[in-house]
Amino acid sequence: MELGQQGRNVTWQTCDDIVCREEFLDTGHLNANNNNNTFRDIDVDWPVFPISVDLGSVAFVDSPVVWAVGYVRDPSISYTLSGNTESLRPYYTTQYPTTEEALEFLVSDFNNSLTRAIFLDAQVRKAASNISADGKLFDMLSLATRQVFGSLEITAPHESDATTRIFMRDMGNSQRVTPVEKLYAALPMFLYYNATLVKLLLVPLLEQQNTSLGAFPYASKDLGSLFPNVSGPNLTSTEAIEQSGNMLIIALAYAKYSNDTSLLHDYYPLLKNWAEYLTQHGQFPEDQSSVDDGSDATNSTNLAVKGIFAIQAMAEISQLVGESDDSQQFSVSDLLCTTTT
């Protein structure tokens, strides 16, 4: 291991916590020994990895002391599609062949990264202040933004195609891969920051369920339950209306915000398949569960309204891809008139 910073003495060590801490207190530095090669439970001789920077006599610090702490997996995602499993690498490998090169850039570019981060925070604060001048909304948005973007795994295009894919780890207590209701909840944030991210998140969900339309009469709730292994769509009949509605609304929102209808054209039969399910079952939900607390949502008004919005979304999707007959078929006004009659 090699650590260094311009004009500063950096030392490091790995060892039991009481050993490193006492040595630093006694000498003011560490001895660069790697004494933690034995794999063990975290509470056995408590292993630590301290880093020390000797600033000498300090009146003020003219430049920041920069630490880069991260966890790298390469490959980062095990992706199964149509029975074939591929290993997808981190997106940074498209520019930096090794992790060391990526880390070197990260540290050397710190000042630029900090400037961009401060500018972004200022933009969000200004937008939030237009709604909530007391700053409380900004605090909430700032925290939510970090949680959402921290959950994303962006992968490089695999050698078999030129597709960049993004996966989302459940921000709750599970290891679910791209939970659709969480993606739906984060949709306004993605559209505000960068709508292109929505497409890259939708691609795995759509291509996974496009293999056989008969097998997916309604939308899946996620792409697996053991992140980072993408094992395939999880169908749950008690969430059929919720997730089908979510997917149709997300697909339309992306197309309208980005002026990109490519996904609508590529996966139109799949989207139509889900909309047809909603026209049959969405207006009077039966045996459905709330994704919020798991409670029974039979005849839930909120769920029925989401189903109606999603059917209307399909009408607009059909209009965007030039399927005028389908657009009329899924138009909520026509649908409600037919139901009433």
C-alpha positions in Angstrom: 0.0 0.0 0.0 1.2 3.5 -0.8 -0.2 6.7 0.6 1.0 10.2 0.0 0.0 13.8 -0.2 2.0 16.8 -1.6 4.1 18.4 1.1 2.7 16.3 3.9 3.9 13.2 5.8 1.3 10.5 5.7 1.6 7.3 7.7 -0.8 4.4 8.0 -1.1 1.1 9.8 -3.4 -1.9 10.3 -3.6 -3.6 13.6 -5.7 -4.1 16.7 -7.4 -1.0 17.8 -5.6 -0.6 21.2 -2.2 -1.1 19.5 -2.6 1.6 16.9 -4.2 4.1 19.1 -1.6 3.8 21.8 1.2 4.1 19.3 -0.3 7.2 17.8 -0.7 8.8 21.2 2.9 8.1 22.1 4.6 9.0 18.8 2.2 11.2 16.7 2.5 8.9 13.7 2.0 5.3 12.6 4.5 2.7 11.5 3.2 1.5 8.1 3.0 -2.1 9.2 0.3 -4.4 8.0 -0.5 -6.6 11.0 -4.1 -7.5 10.1 -3.7 -10.3 7.6 -5.8 -12.7 9.7 -9.5 -12.9 8.7 -11.6 -12.8 11.8 -14.9 -11.6 13.3 -15.0 -7.8 13.8 -15.1 -8.1 17.6 -12.0 -10.3 17.8 -9.0 -8.0 18.5 -11.0 -5.2 16.8 -9.1 -4.6 13.5 -8.7 -0.9 12.4 -7.0 1.0 9.6 -5.8 4.4 10.8 -4.3 7.0 8.6 -2.3 10.0 9.9 -1.2 13.3 8.4 1.5 15.2 10.1 0.6 18.9 9.6 3.5 20.2 11.8 2.9 23.4 13.7 -0.5 24.6 12.5 -2.0 28.2 12.6 -4.3 27.5 9.7 -4.6 24.9 6.9 -4.1 26.4 3.4 -5.6 23.4 1.6 -7.9 20.5 2.6 -6.6 17.1 3.7 -8.4 14.8 1.3 -9.4 11.2 2.2 -11.0 8.8 -0.3 -12.9 5.9 1.3 -14.8 3.5 -0.9 -15.8 0.0 -1.5 -15.2 -1.5 -5.0 -16.6 -4.6 -6.6 -15.3 -5.6 -10.0 -17.4 -7.0 -11.5 -20.1 -5.1 -9.7 -23.3 -6.9 -11.0 -24.1 -10.5 -11.9 -26.7 -10.2 -14.6 -28.9 -13.0 -15.8 -31.0 -12.6 -18.9 -32.7 -15.4 -20.8 -30.7 -18.0 -18.9 -27.3 -16.4 -19.6 -25.4 -14.8 -16.8 -22.9 -12.0 -17.5 -20.6 -10.1 -15.2 -21.1 -6.4 -15.5 -18.2 -4.1 -14.6 -18.3 -0.7 -12.8 -19.0 2.2 -15.2 -15.7 4.0 -14.3 -13.8 1.2 -16.1 -14.9 2.8 -19.4 -12.4 5.5 -18.7 -10.1 4.1 -16.0 -8.9 0.5 -16.6 -7.9 0.0 -13.0 -9.3 1.0 -9.6 -6.0 2.6 -8.7 -6.3 5.0 -11.7 -9.8 5.9 -10.8 -8.9 6.6 -7.2 -5.9 8.7 -8.3 -8.2 10.8 -10.5 -10.7 11.1 -7.7 -8.2 12.5 -5.3 -6.4 14.8 -7.8 -9.8 16.2 -9.0 -11.0 16.9 -5.5 -11.1 20.7 -5.9 -13.1 20.5 -9.1 -15.5 18.0 -7.5 -16.0 20.1 -4.5 -16.7 23.2 -6.6 -19.4 21.3 -8.6 -20.9 19.8 -5.4 -21.2 23.3 -3.8 -22.8 24.6 -7.0 -25.3 21.8 -7.1 -26.2 22.3 -3.4 -26.7 26.0 -4.1 -29.1 25.2 -7.0 -31.1 22.8 -4.9 -31.2 25.2 -1.9 -32.5 28.0 -4.2 -35.2 25.8 -5.7 -36.3 24.5 -2.3 -36.3 28.0 -0.8 -38.9 29.1 -3.4 -41.2 26.6 -1.7 -40.0 26.5 1.9 -37.9 29.6 3.0 -37.1 28.1 6.4 -34.6 25.6 4.9 -36.4 22.5 6.2 -37.3 21.3 2.7 -33.7 21.7 1.5 -32.5 19.6 4.4 -34.9 16.9 3.5 -34.1 17.0 -0.2 -30.4 17.1 0.5 -30.6 13.9 2.6 -32.9 12.2 0.1 -30.6 13.0 -2.8 -27.7 11.4 -1.1 -29.7 8.3 -0.2 -31.0 7.8 -3.7 -27.8 8.4 -5.6 -25.9 6.3 -3.0 -28.2 3.3 -3.9 -27.2 3.3 -7.6 -24.9 0.9 -9.3 -23.9 2.1 -12.8 -22.4 -0.5 -15.0 -20.3 -0.4 -18.2 -21.7 -1.7 -21.4 -21.0 -5.4 -21.7 -19.0 -6.7 -24.6 -22.1 -8.3 -26.1 -23.9 -5.0 -26.4 -23.5 -1.3 -26.1 -26.1 -0.8 -23.3 -25.3 1.0 -20.1 -27.5 -0.2 -17.3 -28.2 1.1 -13.8 -29.4 -0.9 -10.9 -30.8 0.4 -7.6 -30.4 -1.4 -4.3 -33.3 -1.2 -1.9 -32.9 1.8 0.4 -34.7 -0.1 3.1 -33.6 -3.2 5.0 -33.7 -5.7 2.1 -31.3 -6.6 -0.7 -33.9 -6.2 -3.5 -32.6 -5.1 -6.8 -34.3 -2.1 -8.4 -37.6 -2.2 -6.3 -40.1 -0.6 -8.7 -42.0 1.3 -6.0 -38.7 2.9 -4.8 -37.8 3.9 -8.3 -41.3 5.4 -8.7 -40.9 7.3 -5.4 -37.5 8.7 -6.6 -38.8 9.5 -10.1 -39.3 13.3 -9.5 -35.7 13.5 -8.3 -34.3 11.7 -11.3 -36.3 13.9 -13.7 -35.1 17.0 -11.9 -31.4 16.1 -11.9 -31.0 14.0 -15.1 -33.9 12.3 -16.9 -31.4 10.0 -18.8 -30.8 8.1 -15.6 -34.5 6.9 -15.7 -33.9 5.2 -19.1 -30.8 3.4 -17.9 -32.8 2.2 -14.8 -35.8 1.1 -17.0 -33.8 -0.9 -19.5 -33.0 -3.9 -17.3 -36.6 -4.0 -16.0 -38.1 -3.9 -19.5 -35.6 -6.3 -21.2 -36.0 -8.8 -18.4 -39.7 -8.9 -18.8 -39.8 -8.7 -22.6 -38.6 -12.3 -23.1 -42.2 -13.8 -23.0 -45.2 -11.6 -22.8 -47.4 -14.5 -21.6 -45.2 -15.0 -18.6 -45.6 -11.4 -17.5 -49.3 -10.4 -17.5 -48.4 -7.7 -15.0 -45.2 -5.9 -14.0 -42.6 -7.3 -11.7 -41.8 -5.7 -8.3 -38.0 -6.0 -8.7 -35.2 -7.8 -10.4 -34.1 -10.1 -7.6 -33.8 -10.3 -3.8 -30.1 -10.6 -3.3 -28.2 -7.6 -4.6 -25.8 -7.5 -6.5 -27.1 -10.7 -8.1 -29.8 -9.8 -10.7 -31.6 -13.2 -10.9 -34.7 -12.0 -12.8 -38.1 -10.5 -12.3 -40.1 -11.2 -9.2 -43.8 -11.4 -9.9 -46.1 -10.8 -7.0 -49.8 -11.0 -7.8 -50.8 -9.0 -4.8 -48.7 -6.0 -6.1 -49.8 -6.4 -9.8 -51.8 -3.2 -10.0 -49.3 -1.2 -8.0 -46.2 -2.2 -10.0 -47.9 -2.2 -13.4 -49.2 1.3 -12.7 -45.8 2.4 -11.6 -44.0 1.1 -14.7 -46.5 2.7 -17.2 -46.3 6.1 -15.4 -42.5 6.0 -15.2 -42.2 5.1 -18.9 -44.4 8.0 -20.0 -42.8 10.5 -17.7 -39.3 9.6 -19.0 -40.5 9.9 -22.6 -42.1 13.3 -22.1 -39.3 14.9 -20.0 -36.5 13.7 -22.3 -38.3 13.8 -25.7 -37.1 10.2 -26.2 -39.7 7.7 -27.2 -37.2 4.9 -28.0 -38.2 2.7 -25.1 -41.9 3.2 -25.9 -41.3 1.9 -29.4 -38.9 -1.0 -28.3 -41.2 -2.3 -25.6 -44.7 -1.2 -26.8 -46.2 -4.7 -26.7 -45.0 -5.3 -23.1 -46.4 -1.9 -22.0 -49.7 -2.6 -23.8 -49.9 -6.0 -22.1 -49.7 -4.4 -18.6 -52.3 -1.7 -19.6 -54.7 -4.4 -20.7 -54.3 -6.1 -17.3 -55.1 -2.8 -15.6 -58.2 -2.3 -17.7 -59.5 -5.7 -16.5 -58.4 -5.5 -12.8 -57.4 -2.0 -12.0 -60.7 -0.2 -11.3 -61.8 -2.5 -8.5 -58.6 -3.9 -6.9 -58.9 -7.2 -5.2 -56.5 -9.1 -3.1 -53.8 -6.4 -3.3 -51.3 -5.4 -0.7 -50.1 -2.0 0.3 -46.4 -1.5 -0.6 -46.1 0.9 2.3 -47.0 -1.4 5.1 -48.0 -4.7 3.6 -51.6 -4.3 4.7 -54.6 -5.5 2.7 -55.6 -3.0 0.0 -58.7 -4.6 -1.4 -60.9 -1.9 -3.1 -58.3 0.7 -2.2 -59.4 4.0 -3.7 -55.8 5.2 -4.0 -54.7 2.1 -5.9 -57.7 2.3 -8.2 -56.8 5.9 -9.0 -53.2 4.9 -9.7 -54.6 2.2 -12.1 -56.7 4.8 -13.9 -53.8 7.2 -14.2 -51.7 4.4 -15.6 -54.3 3.5 -18.2 -54.4 7.1 -19.3 -50.6 7.0 -19.4 -50.9 4.1 -21.9 -53.3 6.2 -24.0 -50.6 8.9 -24.2 -47.9 6.3 -24.9 -49.9 4.9 -27.8 -50.4 8.5 -29.1 -46.6 9.1 -29.0 -45.8 6.0 -31.0 -48.5 6.5 -33.5 -51.0 3.9 -32.4 -54.1 6.0 -32.5 -56.6 3.1 -32.2 -54.9 2.0 -29.0 -54.8 5.5 -27.8 -58.6 5.8 -28.1 -59.0 2.3 -26.5 -57.1 3.3 -23.4 -58.4 6.8 -23.1 -59.9 7.0 -19.6 -62.9 9.0 -20.7 -63.8 6.4 -23.3 -63.1 3.6 -20.8 -65.3 5.1 -18.1 -68.1 5.7 -20.6 -67.9 2.0 -21.7 -67.9 0.9 -18.0 -70.9 3.1 -17.2 -72.8 1.8 -20.2 
